[in-house]
Every structure is written in structure tokens, then in C-alpha cells.
């Protein structure tokens, strides 16, 4: 905004006292001050409003004007309400330093001028930024040469002083300001965005996390002028988190941020298109595995896939399979495509080797489930023949770590709507083991599906335990089995407060050791023997027999 525009606005009540030749100066901000030396708080281009409280005599005008003029302010506006007129010594000092001087009518509040200047400057900045964003849109639409989301977010910082981040639906940082957001804050922002989207609340969504206020804007796939993908789901959307409260923003600024999200959506489209080769590789390999193709044929396809997914790797990788399924609470069929998009997001490991982390994710899908093929780079110990490393293979994806990293946000997005269940296989080092890894991941996913919760993950390490079997026992069989063994003990405990159930649990937990169990329960061994004898009498079982110990153990786990 030019000084001339400000002077021509009648509602501002400004009268020019000097600086007619400087009215084309640009106003970039406004500051109200009565400090004798406000220069430390000035950055240049401000309209400085002052009530002249700093002036005790004519000798004070020269140093004040010298300081603000050296700071590069656009002009000085002095209020007449307290002094009855602008002193002549101030007018002369401004003339010497070529600083435009206005008198502010006593009926006009400084707040009125401040609000007007801020609104005008903000609108003009938004217009300038919109033009720059337009240029970036054209660049990014023709390829990745425009600099990606980071280039656009840099504009928000430099032109609008807005710090912003692009986050995935799980809270992964995709792009953003140099200042990093803690993982917990990112997860909270992603969870709030998914919860708000699921309930249909209009954006931008605003919330405060750790004393910082953020406004969240959805980045929907498809980009400007493109049709939305038929399998698109808000669960896999990116979001733009801006550290500001957008509740009182003018329409122009909101429109600008919407344009920024459309621009970033263009980059998302580019990444989705680049993933087509990886998806085809995953589909070809897994199709061969499921149809029982010879191991040599599967191995040949793996040799093609390895350099695409792990460029520059010296040795053939090990492989891990992850299976996911989305089930909806309503009549919608299971979402294989939705599960594919989610897997492509949650399996990204920014810390891993091989360039762009997105390039290491290869996911295929059918109508009901998605299957990911993960290459695991061989560690030096494997190449050198270290027996321990060779026995365990590279450290792969762990189910518990995966659940911790993505479960929170996605659970909020699925609450009252659907479930995501994931199974993770062990790593295998050859094509021969890939079929077993796929079946292992599917079994693990079924174990996860038997658990409560909106997001459940199970790993291969659980499949060597009774935990694999228990979820698939029918409910009526589980109830009958536990009632036959435990109901007599519960009834006895209610009548006599004998604590037979806690005693049984401790006895089994101590592997049947009389001494350790008595010590844990603070009982004499004879008292413990009496209680165990009562358990055997009431149930007709013998706790010295392994079979009966196993039955009691399973009954307690299922109860």
C-alpha cells in the first residue's frame, strides 16, 4: 500500500504536514509507540503512530526523527488529541530527514488506522503471493522442477509470515518449515484432522496443541481441475497445518490457502503416478507366488524388483510381506484399494536407505486386501557370513512399532466407521520362502482382526504361540470351556473368600514351583498345598499333570 492511498482515504482523518514528494513510499506495516527510541522494534516500511508522549521539549524531536528515519520507516503520524497540534520542531525535523509526516485528527483512533493498514497490507501480500503460487502451479503441473511442496511453503513464510507443514494422515512430515514439529504434535494434528473429516465438520479445523494454535486444511487427491480418484479416502489424505488461527482470516487469505493445498495436491498426484511401476512389480511377484509358480520364476521377478526398490544395494535383499484390510461398519465392501493407499503411507520409513523413502514401498491389492512387498537391505554381518546375523536376517518391520507409530491418528479417523487390520510376516531371504511369508502375514492379519480396536496389528512372532489359536475358538465353545473349569472356583471364592483363582494364576505363573509360589503369595507352603488340593477337588483335575496345567492356563487366558 502506498502512502498516497492512505492519505486519500477520508475515513483515516490524516492531514499531510510534510513529505509531498515521498508519497509513493510503500507501507509494509504499522506500529504505535511513545518510546523515545523505538528503532530496535522496527524492521522498515512501517507507518509509525505516536501520541508524542516521548516529547518533553523541542530538543527531543530531532533525535526521535533521526532514529526512526534511520530504521527505514515509511512515514510518521502524530496524534493531535493530547497536544492540541503537531509541534513545529517535529515538522522541521521530519523535513530535514525527508520523512513524511501526517497529523491524525483527534476524532480518529489509532486502532482504526492500524486495522485499516493491516487489512490492506495483508490483502496486497496475498495478491502478490497468489501470483507467485500461480507460477509454481504451472511449474509443478509440468513436472517436479517447480521445487515441490517445500518451495510453496517457503513462500508462506517469506510473504505472509506463516509457518506451515504438510503432514500425512499418520502425522509423517512430508514438507514444511525449518522448525521441526515434535512427533506427538504431528500425531495429534493428524488425528484431529481425520476425526473432523470423518464427522463432516467444515474446514479449516482449528486446535491448540502444547500452547500453539494450528489451522488444518485438507489436501485432497486429484489436484485442481482433475477428477477425484474413485478409491480416494480421507484416511490417506495429506493435510496442511498452518501455525495460526484462521478463524478471523479474510476470504482472500482463505482462498489463497485453498490454492496452496491444490498446488500441493499436484505433487501428490505426481508421486502417485510414479508409484505405478512399483505397484505393478508387487502385483507380478505376488501373483506368481499365489498361483504356485516355480521358485526360479519368482526369483527372476525379484531380481527385477530389487534394484527398483533398493537402488544401489550391493547384495540381494531379504523380503517381508505385509497384508492389510479395511472393513467398514456399514454395508460397504472391504476396501482393498483403500488398504493399498494406507499401506503405501504407513510403510514409508524416512530413515531407511535408498533415496526417496516412497520408492521402497511396493503394494498390490485385490478387492478385499492389500499386500506389500518390503525389501530389507542386507547388513554387513550377512555379507561377511556372521552366523547370528545370517540366522536372523536384517531387522525388519515389527508389528508393535508399526502400531505405535500410526495407530493413534488412524483410529480417530476410523472411529465409528471402520477397522484397519494388518499382519506382518517374518523376513525371508529367497523366493522359496515368499509363499510362506504371504500366508504368515495373512494369518497374522486374522489374529489382529480377532482383537478389539479400530487399528490392530499382529506379527509373525505371535504365530508360534497359543495366541494364534485362541481368537478362532467359537465364543460358545470358549464360554463352555472356561465355565467348566473356573466357575466352581469362582463360586467357592465368593462363599469362602478363599482366593483360589489368584492362587491358581500364581501357581501356573511360577511354573508349578511350590516354594516360589508360596513366597510370591506370602503363604506357608502347607497353606498353598491345601488351596491347590481344594482346586483339584472342585474341578476333578490334577495340577501335577501337564495336560491339566495347560487347560487351566488356556481357561484363564480366555476368561
Phi, psi and omega in degrees: 000136179272153175301325181300320179297319180296318181293325182282352180273105188300325183295342181283341177062038181259142177233127184282126179253346180177150179102032181304325183280356184250015187286354176269006175297148180268133176265121181251355181182183182216145179215136174255129182207151169231021175286148177292328178222089181271008191300329182294340182259007183254142179242355179108139178088002183279152162269115183266121177259132181215143176268004176070020178294340179286342186270113175260339180196171183303331182289348183277340186293315183302308181296324180296311182295320180301318183292313183288327177294321178294334178282353175085025181292159182281321183193168177240135177235120185253132178281143181259357188296321185268332188251353177075009181152153181281127183299147180295326181296330178287320179299316182293319179298319179294324177296319180298324184260011178052042179253116178303139183232130176243150168258136181259123180303142184295343179273356182253125180281146176302326181298326179294316179293316181302313182298319181295313182297314180301317181295317181293315181296318180298317181296317180293322177297319180298320178297317178297316181295323179301322178295319179294318178299322177301318179296318179294325180297316180295322179294312185289332179293333182266001178149182185280005186289348182285353176106353177076185183302325182301322180296321179291318181292330174299324178295322178299322180290311187285327185263329183237002180056041180246121175273133185214155180223144169262124182238153173276176180292345177259002180093007178289135179282122179261320178199165175154187183299160181297325179291122184281144173267132177302151183302321181296321178294317180298319179295321180294318179296316180296318179296318179295320179298314181294319180296317181293319179295320181297323182272001176079015179291135180290144179271174356287146179271134183243139176203162179245127180231122178059036180079003180248135182263133180232150171242133188247128180241132180286142173247096185275143178294158180114320178074172181294131177079005181246151177284144179290142181296139184297334181262013182295142178221138177303340180298335182250009180293150164276165175220153175255116179257116181251129180279081180188161175262109183277005184298329182246017179290146173291162183300327182297319182288321177298319178297322180297314180295327175297320176297323178296318180295324177294324179294318179292327177299330176298319177295322177299318178300319180298316179295320178298318180295322181293338181279356183298321180296316181295321179296320180295319178299314180298318181297317182295314181296312184290329176295318177298319181296315184289332181270004176075032179296154179302145180305327181296323180289319177296317180299322180296319179292324178295324179294330176286320185288325188304309181291338177286319184274330179229072182298136177086358180291135184281325184244159177297132183284164164276169185228148176225146181244136176235131179242136181224153178213139175250123176244131183263152181286336180268205186275001180296143178289164178304142189258089174295312178299319179296321179294325178298312180298319179294316180298320179299332178277309190283345179268001178292131178239097184299339184270354185282172180278171169096033174074223182302123182298333179295334184285354180263004184253118178237113186231132173245168178208157166242199184293333189249329186216163175245147182230125181252139176251113185251121174277136178246115182297140180286130181280162182304327181299325178295315183292329182274359176086018178298124188294319181295317180294320181294327182289322185263340184073180178296153178288119183260195180290135177251138184298317183294322179292321179298316180297319180297323187280332186236347189297318185300299180300315184293327177297322178291327178287334182263349186304124180074011185226317183190186181224145172243122178238138187226139174238139184238128180274170168285167178276146177233154186251004183211166178297328181299329184271356187290325179295317178296324179295321178295314179295322179298316179296322179293319177297317179298322178295323178293325174297316178299322182294336180279356181264157175283157177120155181281330177233118182228137181228137175229148183243171183298330183296340180276347186279350178267014186235166174299341180303329178296323187277322189302317182297340185261003174283127180304148184301320182292326177291318179300314182296318181294319182295311182291325180295319183296325183269322191256335182301319178300323180289321179295318179297318179295319179297322180294322183281322190242358183050047186272347180057045179289321180297309177301325179293318178298315180299316181293321181298315179291323180294332178268016177058033177076014179279118181296316184293310182296321181293317179298320179295316181298320183271358181059046179241158167286148182301324180296323178295318178298318180297324180295316182294316179297321177298321178295321177299315181295322181294318183287332185253346183074018180252164181238110184284004170271351179265136181298319182301317181289325176299316180297318180298315178298318180300313180294321179298319178294321180291327182274348185280000000 
